[in-house]
Amino acid sequence: MDYINYNLEIDNIKNFLNNIETTKYFESRLIDDLVKHSPKNIYSSNNKFKYVLRKNNYGTRTLYYVAGSYNREYPFNWRNCIKNKHELYDPQYEINLRVRTSFREVIKLGTYSDYSRKHTIYDKNIKKRVSINGCDICHIKERPQIDHHSVFFVDILDSYIKKNNLSYNILYEKYIKFDNNIKRWTLNDNKMLNEWLWFHDQLATYRILCETCNKKKENKAI
């Protein structure tokens, strides 16, 4: 496992993509090399690949590929290719991440968003939302994030999974999908969506952290 070269290659691809214009198709030997290391084994010497960056509703750019004469675009996770290249790819981790991302999107329909509206306000000067009372740790008001306090989000999700005799693999195979309209993984079952939202909102408590303190909490379990 080569963590140093892995990080260097991540930075190299980031810098390359930052100079690529959104929505315009392009070809790249640099990205072609990554395709050969795709965990999904999408590479074929018979196909010529082209790529395009698309922006989702949240402003995040995602890389897509088109193979051969087909016109359909498929999301291309170049980070996983680099992980696989350096023997760092863990398929179960990726499954868990997609499930958690899908379920995390749902909570924005409930008390999570209510808490955000009550504790943050739009600042016309900087054209961004700021915390009304400041970060719970350092008290600055800029870059507020809603943090699950007392009970972590992942613990609530794990409890829901256990209560319903489910697993991350079952959820991934049967209940979530990649939505091409918003370019995100989503929960694709309305009954489960409502049940999960109710279950989550009974247990969740929140606090406001700034972006920096939230990252420190994730790293050091503040």
Helices and strands as residue ranges (DSSP letters): H 3-18, H 29-35, E 49-55, E 61-67, E 74-75, H 78-85, H 91-106, G 107-109, H 111-119, E 120-123, E 128-131, E 144-148, H 153-163, H 168-174, E 176-179, E 184-187, H 190-203, E 206-210, H 211-220
